[in-house]
């Protein structure tokens, strides 16, 4: 059967998608789905911001660590370890409410998510047997959209049967463990003699001006992504007449994200990655600003649609473009740009919480976030005209 053939492209892509569901959905995005319920009786908005930043601190550390994993078999080992951390940390959140334990669990979950996304995606890219992998990696990164939808639906299922957010964490941990088994089975390489093990050296020459600008632009996207990825349901619930609608907007985010990677990657293949990244970031800015100016449910559903369709697509675009620039060692630049992304994700929840407490509104946090993302657009436009006026990327 093709899906149990470790060397078939469909099996490799399915394993990569399921790894993203565990590493990004269970370990990260379901926190957003569960946040409104946890805010009711367990944590404050300030502590929620701290947990989000801690999670991304773990993600950042994992991203930096991934840069220095040279042996291809070591990448597989740490990828598996990351999946274990994602499942174990989710289980811990379901059995205790101790703040210190939660902080440690979210830190480890962030590290595990980086292993699943950064290292796992590089394993998928290296393992795929295709001459051009851009479109295939779009299918792989659709797992980010599936990660939101699947974990959100599981949460809703638990709640509909009378469970609470603790039960949801436990059920998700069990499902995550089950899905991890398939990814671990498929995403590995045949053992090689020690003297023939493939290693990738640390190459400073990869940090060209184009790569540096890519890193800075992805930092701004990290900021743009995390504000809505952490607070969007609560932002919508806080708008006049929209209390209780935040969860539906978040579900739209995931649904929009599933096909977005495939669509954006096809557009990038035809029109160039940088051109498409600029367009996606401009659309994301519109989505960020909508809740400031409208409390209409349709407009805010559009906000969620724009966010889901762009932030997931932008992860795929940046990661794939970085992988192309580094050619035979995709994890190197993938790790470098994801580190910058992680720094943005650590900073953003903290300034959001500060501005929310100061003004008792999300508006100023959203204004600042839109401005930061806009600066990323300017950087990409500069790179386009400075470094590749006659070349399509």
LODREN-102213 format. One record per residue (C-alpha): x, y, z. Coordinates in pm, 1 decimal, decimal comma. Example, Ala and Ser with C-alpha at 12.3 -4.5 7.8 and 13.67 -1.06 7.14 Angstrom:
% LODREN-102213
> u|v|w
> 1230,0|-450,0|780,0;
> 1367,0|-106,0|714,0;
END
This chain:
% LODREN-102213
> u|v|w
> 0,0|0,0|0,0;
> 142,8|334,7|-109,2;
> 75,8|509,8|225,3;
> 290,1|252,6|408,0;
> 574,0|275,7|158,9;
> 825,2|500,9|335,8;
> 974,0|611,1|4,4;
> 649,8|715,4|-169,4;
> 579,1|1086,6|-199,8;
> 214,1|1056,8|-78,7;
> 328,6|878,5|239,8;
> 603,0|1136,4|300,3;
> 359,0|1426,8|259,7;
> 92,8|1264,0|481,4;
> 352,9|1196,8|751,1;
> 466,2|1558,7|731,4;
> 109,1|1688,8|757,9;
> 33,7|1470,6|1061,8;
> 357,5|1584,7|1224,5;
> 242,5|1945,6|1184,0;
> -97,1|1860,4|1336,3;
> 85,0|1729,4|1644,5;
> 373,2|1975,2|1656,5;
> 184,0|2291,4|1571,5;
> -179,9|2205,1|1646,2;
> -160,0|2008,1|1970,5;
> 148,3|2188,2|2103,0;
> 52,0|2540,7|1999,8;
> -267,8|2642,4|1820,9;
> -517,4|2461,1|2039,7;
> -397,3|2690,6|2320,2;
> -572,3|2970,1|2126,0;
> -890,4|2764,2|2094,0;
> -892,1|2682,5|2465,0;
> -785,7|3027,4|2586,4;
> -1138,1|3177,5|2625,9;
> -1240,7|2880,9|2844,9;
> -918,9|2898,6|3048,9;
> -958,2|3275,4|3096,2;
> -1299,0|3220,3|3258,3;
> -1179,9|3032,2|3566,2;
> -809,0|2956,3|3554,1;
> -567,4|3215,7|3416,2;
> -548,7|3591,4|3362,2;
> -488,5|3763,1|3028,7;
> -145,7|3868,9|3158,5;
> -45,9|3510,3|3240,5;
> -184,4|3399,8|2902,6;
> 55,1|3645,8|2739,2;
> 342,9|3510,7|2947,5;
> 258,2|3151,7|2850,3;
> 244,7|3249,7|2482,3;
> 584,8|3419,7|2502,2;
> 734,5|3126,8|2693,8;
> 602,9|2889,6|2429,4;
> 773,2|3092,1|2158,9;
> 1091,1|3116,1|2364,4;
> 1099,0|2736,5|2347,6;
> 1021,9|2758,7|1975,8;
> 1306,8|3005,5|1928,6;
> 1553,6|2786,8|2117,9;
> 1450,0|2489,0|1906,5;
> 1487,8|2689,7|1586,9;
> 1838,2|2803,7|1680,5;
> 1931,0|2451,2|1789,3;
> 1809,9|2310,5|1457,3;
> 2066,8|2517,5|1266,1;
> 2348,5|2312,5|1417,8;
> 2204,6|1963,8|1358,4;
> 2441,5|1836,4|1089,8;
> 2382,4|1460,9|1069,5;
> 2072,1|1368,9|875,1;
> 1997,5|1083,6|1117,6;
> 2032,6|1324,7|1410,3;
> 1763,8|1538,5|1246,2;
> 1530,4|1240,9|1247,8;
> 1614,3|1168,3|1611,8;
> 1539,8|1523,6|1727,1;
> 1226,1|1533,9|1513,3;
> 1096,9|1230,1|1702,4;
> 1199,2|1378,7|2035,9;
> 1007,3|1694,1|1943,9;
> 687,8|1500,2|1879,7;
> 726,9|1331,0|2218,5;
> 762,2|1670,1|2390,9;
> 451,1|1803,4|2214,1;
> 240,7|1510,8|2336,1;
> 386,3|1497,9|2689,7;
> 351,1|1873,4|2750,8;
> -13,1|1866,1|2640,7;
> -81,5|1578,9|2881,3;
> 75,5|1781,1|3165,9;
> -158,0|2077,2|3102,1;
> -454,1|1846,2|3152,2;
> -350,7|1716,9|3493,7;
> -224,8|2024,6|3680,3;
> -286,7|2398,0|3716,7;
> 46,2|2477,8|3880,0;
> 181,2|2795,3|3717,4;
> 546,5|2689,1|3728,1;
> 468,7|2350,0|3575,3;
> 263,4|2521,8|3304,1;
> 550,5|2754,6|3218,1;
> 793,0|2461,4|3187,9;
> 540,2|2261,8|2984,3;
> 480,3|2547,6|2739,1;
> 856,1|2600,4|2706,0;
> 908,8|2233,4|2617,9;
> 608,3|2237,9|2384,9;
> 765,2|2528,3|2196,7;
> 1093,0|2341,6|2155,9;
> 904,5|2035,3|2037,5;
> 704,3|2242,8|1788,8;
> 1028,0|2374,2|1635,9;
> 1158,2|2019,4|1596,4;
> 831,9|1916,0|1429,0;
> 804,8|2219,1|1200,4;
> 1162,0|2323,5|1118,2;
> 1345,9|1990,7|1137,6;
> 1044,4|1787,4|1026,1;
> 987,1|2008,1|721,2;
> 1353,4|1981,3|622,3;
> 1331,2|1600,3|651,1;
> 1022,8|1605,2|427,7;
> 1198,9|1831,0|175,1;
> 1508,1|1609,1|167,7;
> 1305,9|1288,2|145,3;
> 1068,7|1390,9|-134,9;
> 1163,6|1248,5|-473,3;
> 1072,7|1535,3|-703,6;
> 1277,8|1762,8|-928,2;
> 1076,7|2070,1|-821,4;
> 946,7|2056,8|-465,9;
> 772,1|2395,9|-439,6;
> 420,3|2268,4|-508,9;
> 470,5|1956,4|-296,0;
> 588,7|2163,8|0,0;
> 268,7|2366,5|-36,2;
> 78,0|2042,5|26,2;
> 301,5|1968,9|325,9;
> 244,0|2309,8|484,3;
> -133,1|2272,6|443,5;
> -83,6|2071,8|763,0;
> -72,6|2405,3|944,9;
> -434,4|2467,9|845,9;
> -532,6|2112,8|929,4;
> -362,7|2155,7|1268,2;
> -602,4|2437,6|1358,2;
> -917,0|2272,3|1223,8;
> -854,1|1924,5|1364,9;
> -755,5|2039,4|1714,7;
> -1040,0|2293,2|1727,3;
> -1296,2|2029,0|1625,8;
> -1157,3|1785,7|1884,0;
> -1190,5|2057,1|2149,5;
> -1550,8|2126,7|2044,4;
> -1623,9|1754,6|2055,7;
> -1491,0|1727,6|2410,9;
> -1696,6|2028,9|2521,3;
> -2011,7|1895,9|2354,3;
> -1986,3|1577,9|2564,6;
> -1962,4|1776,5|2887,2;
> -1585,0|1786,5|2917,1;
> -1379,3|2091,7|3008,9;
> -1049,8|2237,3|2885,7;
> -851,5|1990,4|3100,3;
> -1024,1|1698,1|2934,1;
> -951,6|1855,0|2595,8;
> -576,9|1868,4|2666,9;
> -577,8|1501,5|2765,9;
> -776,6|1385,8|2461,6;
> -548,9|1587,2|2232,7;
> -241,7|1429,7|2392,3;
> -378,3|1082,0|2318,3;
> -466,0|1172,8|1958,5;
> -125,0|1336,8|1916,9;
> 51,6|1021,0|2032,5;
> -146,6|813,4|1784,0;
> -74,9|1043,9|1488,2;
> 294,4|1064,6|1580,1;
> 336,1|691,4|1526,0;
> 275,0|722,6|1152,0;
> 510,2|1020,6|1113,2;
> 785,4|840,1|1302,8;
> 734,2|530,0|1086,6;
> 765,0|712,4|753,0;
> 1002,5|1004,4|812,9;
> 1337,4|831,8|850,5;
> 1634,9|741,8|635,9;
> 1807,2|409,6|587,2;
> 2111,2|364,7|807,0;
> 2444,5|429,9|639,7;
> 2799,0|328,0|734,5;
> 2950,1|579,9|977,6;
> 3201,9|702,5|721,8;
> 2922,6|771,3|471,9;
> 2676,4|949,8|697,9;
> 2552,2|1267,5|529,1;
> 2648,1|1577,8|725,5;
> 2585,1|1942,3|650,4;
> 2849,1|2192,6|753,6;
> 2786,4|2537,3|901,2;
> 2837,7|2772,2|604,6;
> 2857,3|3144,2|687,4;
> 2849,7|3232,9|317,1;
> 2480,6|3144,1|310,9;
> 2407,3|3466,1|502,1;
> 2392,5|3687,9|194,0;
> 2222,7|4031,9|201,5;
> 1914,6|3864,0|51,8;
> 1904,1|3609,1|334,2;
> 1952,6|3879,0|600,0;
> 1658,6|4077,0|462,1;
> 1454,9|3756,4|448,0;
> 1536,0|3699,1|817,0;
> 1430,1|4054,3|913,3;
> 1109,4|4032,5|708,5;
> 1020,3|3699,7|868,5;
> 1071,8|3861,7|1210,2;
> 797,4|4113,2|1126,4;
> 574,5|3828,3|1009,3;
> 637,5|3649,5|1340,0;
> 494,0|3955,5|1513,6;
> 200,0|3973,1|1273,1;
> 122,3|3607,1|1312,7;
> 133,3|3569,0|1689,3;
> -98,2|3853,4|1792,3;
> -400,3|3706,4|1617,5;
> -282,6|3348,2|1666,9;
> -289,0|3408,3|2044,2;
> -573,8|3652,0|2096,5;
> -808,5|3643,2|1792,7;
> -1100,1|3456,7|1958,9;
> -1081,2|3691,5|2258,1;
> -1047,4|3995,9|2028,6;
> -1370,0|3900,4|1849,9;
> -1548,2|3811,6|2175,1;
> -1459,4|4158,2|2309,9;
> -1633,6|4338,4|2020,4;
> -1983,8|4472,6|2074,0;
> -2244,7|4209,5|1991,3;
> -1990,6|3937,7|1906,4;
> -1946,3|3765,2|2241,5;
> -1917,7|3391,8|2177,0;
> -1834,6|3426,2|1808,4;
> -1456,5|3418,1|1853,0;
> -1437,7|3040,2|1824,0;
> -1615,5|3044,1|1488,5;
> -1376,0|3304,8|1352,6;
> -1083,3|3088,3|1467,9;
> -1231,1|2786,3|1289,8;
> -1249,1|2995,8|971,0;
> -878,3|3070,6|1018,0;
> -798,2|2700,2|1001,1;
> -1032,9|2627,1|710,6;
> -883,3|2913,2|510,1;
> -535,3|2788,6|590,0;
> -577,3|2435,8|451,4;
> -581,5|2524,2|78,1;
> -385,5|2848,5|120,0;
> -40,3|2689,1|112,5;
> -111,8|2501,9|-208,7;
> -256,5|2814,6|-372,1;
> 21,2|3048,8|-257,0;
> 296,0|2803,8|-354,0;
> 147,4|2761,0|-701,3;
> 134,0|3139,2|-737,5;
> 494,2|3161,6|-615,1;
> 599,0|2902,3|-870,7;
> 443,3|3115,0|-1144,6;
> 500,8|3474,5|-1030,4;
> 794,1|3449,3|-788,3;
> 808,0|3396,8|-410,9;
> 893,9|3754,2|-311,9;
> 613,3|3903,6|-521,1;
> 361,8|3669,9|-363,0;
> 498,7|3723,3|-9,9;
> 447,2|4098,5|-50,3;
> 86,5|4050,6|-163,1;
> 11,5|3806,1|119,8;
> 154,3|4040,0|385,1;
> -50,3|4333,1|252,3;
> -367,2|4122,3|276,8;
> -268,4|4020,5|628,5;
> -241,7|4385,9|731,9;
> -600,9|4439,9|616,9;
> -711,3|4140,7|825,6;
> -528,8|4271,4|1133,2;
> -699,4|4612,7|1108,3;
> -1059,2|4495,8|1045,5;
> -1153,1|4434,7|1415,5;
> -1050,8|4793,4|1497,0;
> -1299,6|4944,6|1255,4;
> -1585,2|4693,8|1248,3;
> -1786,7|4481,3|1490,0;
> -1981,2|4325,7|1203,1;
> -1963,2|3945,6|1219,1;
> -1915,7|3907,4|841,7;
> -1627,6|4154,8|838,9;
> -1460,9|3974,8|1127,3;
> -1508,6|3639,2|958,1;
> -1328,2|3797,0|661,5;
> -1057,6|3907,3|904,9;
> -1017,6|3546,9|1017,6;
> -1021,7|3425,1|658,3;
> -749,4|3673,2|558,4;
> -539,3|3578,7|858,7;
> -567,4|3204,2|800,8;
> -512,6|3235,9|427,9;
> -201,8|3451,2|469,7;
> -9,0|3354,7|782,5;
> -3,9|2983,6|699,6;
> 79,1|3055,7|337,3;
> 358,0|3291,1|445,7;
> 515,4|3021,4|663,0;
> 522,8|2794,6|358,1;
> 654,5|3070,9|130,3;
> 934,0|3182,6|363,5;
> 1036,1|2830,2|462,0;
> 1038,0|2703,7|104,5;
> 1224,4|3011,2|-25,5;
> 1481,0|2980,3|253,6;
> 1520,7|2611,4|175,7;
> 1578,5|2691,9|-191,2;
> 1842,6|2950,9|-108,1;
> 2035,9|2698,2|101,3;
> 1991,8|2415,4|-152,0;
> 2138,8|2095,1|1,3;
> 2103,2|2202,9|365,9;
> 1748,3|2342,9|395,6;
> 1735,1|2313,5|774,0;
> 2016,9|2570,1|801,2;
> 1834,3|2876,7|666,9;
> 1495,2|2737,8|772,9;
> 1630,8|2742,0|1127,6;
> 1782,4|3088,3|1091,0;
> 1468,2|3255,7|958,2;
> 1247,3|3067,1|1203,9;
> 1467,0|3196,9|1486,9;
> 1385,8|3552,6|1380,0;
> 1019,4|3453,7|1351,9;
> 1041,2|3317,0|1705,4;
> 1186,5|3641,3|1842,5;
> 892,9|3829,6|1695,0;
> 654,9|3579,4|1853,3;
> 813,3|3627,1|2195,2;
> 799,4|4006,9|2182,7;
> 447,4|4048,4|2042,1;
> 236,9|3891,7|2322,6;
> 425,7|4096,9|2581,6;
> 366,6|4434,6|2416,6;
> 7,0|4330,9|2346,2;
> -61,5|4255,8|2711,0;
> 99,6|4587,2|2813,0;
> -110,1|4787,6|2564,2;
> -429,9|4597,9|2651,1;
> -381,7|4673,1|3022,4;
> -295,5|5038,4|2948,8;
> -587,2|5117,0|2715,9;
> -833,0|4836,1|2803,9;
> -859,4|4761,3|2432,1;
> -686,8|4557,3|2162,5;
> -688,4|4851,3|1916,9;
> -342,8|4992,2|1985,7;
> -183,8|4648,0|1986,1;
> -338,3|4583,3|1643,9;
> -223,4|4922,5|1509,1;
> 135,2|4855,0|1617,2;
> 125,0|4502,6|1476,9;
> -0,3|4625,2|1138,3;
> 279,8|4883,6|1128,3;
> 545,9|4620,3|1201,6;
> 414,8|4389,4|928,4;
> 411,5|4685,0|687,5;
> 780,9|4740,0|759,5;
> 838,6|4380,0|650,0;
> 665,7|4456,2|319,6;
> 902,4|4749,3|268,9;
> 1203,8|4522,9|333,5;
> 1087,3|4267,7|76,7;
> 1020,6|4538,3|-181,2;
> 1372,6|4673,0|-125,3;
> 1519,3|4323,1|-169,6;
> 1317,4|4269,4|-485,9;
> 1443,5|4583,7|-658,2;
> 1794,6|4584,1|-510,2;
> 1903,6|4221,8|-546,4;
> 1686,2|4068,4|-815,4;
> 1554,6|4330,5|-1059,1;
> 1573,0|4086,2|-1349,4;
> 1525,3|3758,9|-1165,7;
> 1200,6|3598,9|-1054,9;
> 1182,4|3432,9|-712,9;
END
